[in-house]
Amino acid sequence: MNFLDAAYQVLKQANNSLHYSEIARLAMTGGLLVTTGQTPEATMGSRLYVDTNRPESRFHRAGRGFFELSKQSDGDEIGQRVEDINAQTRKQLRQALA
C-alpha cells in the first residue's frame, strides 16, 4: 500500500484530524505501510502536503501538520454507496456458495 492509501485508511478509522507523524506511525504499526526509508513521517507529510494541492485530493489540511479527509461531494457519496452495496452483495454470494 502506498503512503496516501495508508493515510486514507488511518484517517477513515480515526474519523478526525491527525498530525502526519501520527498518521505514519499508525499506518506502520497497523501493518498498512511497510517502508525501509529512514524518515517515513517526513515522507508521509510531504505526500500529504503535495496531494492537498490537487483539487480532487481526498485530504484536507486541518492546521499546521494536521490532515483530515475531505468532505465528500455528492458524486463521491453515490460512489461510496455503490461500493457498500457491492461489498454486501459479494458477502451474501460467498455465504450462499459456502
C-alpha positions as CSV (number, residue, x, y, z in Angstrom):
1,M,0.0,0.0,0.0
2,N,1.3,3.5,-0.8
3,F,1.6,6.4,1.7
4,L,-1.6,8.1,0.5
5,D,-3.8,5.0,0.6
6,A,-2.4,4.2,4.1
7,A,-3.2,7.7,5.2
8,Y,-6.7,7.4,3.9
9,Q,-7.3,4.2,5.8
10,V,-5.8,5.6,9.0
11,L,-7.9,8.9,8.8
12,K,-11.0,6.9,7.9
13,Q,-10.6,4.9,11.1
14,A,-9.7,7.9,13.2
15,N,-12.6,9.9,12.0
16,N,-10.8,13.1,12.9
17,S,-7.7,15.1,12.0
18,L,-4.3,13.8,12.9
19,H,-0.7,15.0,12.6
20,Y,1.2,13.5,9.7
21,S,3.7,11.8,12.0
22,E,0.8,10.1,13.9
23,I,-0.7,9.0,10.6
24,A,2.6,7.5,9.6
25,R,3.1,5.8,13.0
26,L,-0.5,4.3,13.0
27,A,-0.1,3.1,9.3
28,M,3.2,1.3,10.2
29,T,2.0,-0.2,13.4
30,G,-1.2,-1.3,11.8
31,G,0.6,-3.0,9.0
32,L,-0.8,-0.8,6.3
33,L,2.6,0.7,5.4
34,V,5.9,-1.1,5.1
35,T,8.9,1.1,4.3
36,T,12.6,0.8,4.5
37,G,13.1,4.6,4.5
38,Q,14.6,6.3,7.5
39,T,12.1,9.1,7.6
40,P,8.6,7.7,6.9
41,E,7.0,10.6,8.9
42,A,8.6,13.2,6.7
43,T,7.6,11.2,3.6
44,M,4.0,11.0,4.8
45,G,3.9,14.7,5.5
46,S,5.4,15.5,2.1
47,R,3.0,13.3,0.2
48,L,0.0,14.7,2.0
49,Y,1.1,18.3,1.5
50,V,1.6,17.8,-2.2
51,D,-1.6,15.9,-2.6
52,T,-3.7,18.6,-0.9
53,N,-2.7,21.0,-3.7
54,R,-4.7,18.9,-6.2
55,P,-8.4,19.9,-6.5
56,E,-9.5,16.2,-6.3
57,S,-7.5,15.4,-3.2
58,R,-9.0,13.0,-0.7
59,F,-7.3,15.1,2.1
60,H,-7.7,18.5,3.6
61,R,-5.2,20.5,5.7
62,A,-6.6,21.0,9.2
63,G,-3.9,23.0,10.7
64,R,-0.1,23.0,10.8
65,G,0.9,19.4,10.1
66,F,-2.6,18.1,10.6
67,F,-4.8,16.5,8.0
68,E,-8.3,15.1,7.7
69,L,-10.4,13.5,5.0
70,S,-12.0,15.9,2.6
71,K,-15.8,16.3,2.8
72,Q,-17.3,14.0,0.1
73,S,-19.2,15.6,-2.8
74,D,-22.5,14.1,-3.9
75,G,-20.7,12.1,-6.6
76,D,-18.3,10.6,-4.1
77,E,-21.2,9.8,-1.8
78,I,-23.0,7.9,-4.6
79,G,-19.8,6.0,-5.4
80,Q,-19.4,5.1,-1.8
81,R,-22.9,3.7,-1.7
82,V,-22.3,1.7,-4.8
83,E,-19.2,0.2,-3.2
84,D,-21.0,-0.6,0.0
85,I,-23.8,-2.4,-1.9
86,N,-21.3,-4.3,-4.0
87,A,-19.4,-5.4,-0.9
88,Q,-22.6,-6.5,0.8
89,T,-23.6,-8.4,-2.3
90,R,-20.2,-10.2,-2.5
91,K,-20.5,-11.2,1.1
92,Q,-24.0,-12.6,0.6
93,L,-22.8,-14.5,-2.5
94,R,-19.9,-16.0,-0.6
95,Q,-22.2,-17.1,2.2
96,A,-24.7,-18.7,-0.3
97,L,-21.8,-20.5,-2.1
98,A,-20.4,-21.8,1.1
